[in-house]
């Protein structure tokens, strides 16, 4: 029991911060947000120039569309990074819940009770090949043939 708790404590101290580290995503998000703001400034200047100076409207429309396309791509990139951050934080939370569930177990699990199930198992899938795939909160998968489940 003591070794299990030491392992869990070591894992929480050393690995959990790495699992939930969003630093690189945060940095990318900051850069992309600055780039988006720059594109927005460019399109605003383009609109102001068009409002105050006579321009070829076909050229203006082409420049406007190019900037608008870049803005939409940048927004999509920002949304993707925000999703990566959310996924990373959710993964860390799942591992934290898993470790807390392990701490609460006093012996080898032979039969799940409801709290243990919720602490350790994220979800299961029953596959067409008659296997059950247990997705654990720590990110691991365990495949069990349906014939073995009783």
Secondary structure as GFF3:
##gff-version 3
##sequence-region A 1 150
A	DSSP	alpha_helix	2	14	.	.	.	ID=ss1
A	DSSP	alpha_helix	16	19	.	.	.	ID=ss2
A	DSSP	alpha_helix	23	52	.	.	.	ID=ss3
A	DSSP	alpha_helix	57	104	.	.	.	ID=ss4
A	DSSP	alpha_helix	114	120	.	.	.	ID=ss5
A	DSSP	beta_strand	121	126	.	.	.	ID=ss6
A	DSSP	beta_strand	131	136	.	.	.	ID=ss7
A	DSSP	beta_strand	141	145	.	.	.	ID=ss8
A	DSSP	three_ten_helix	146	148	.	.	.	ID=ss9
###
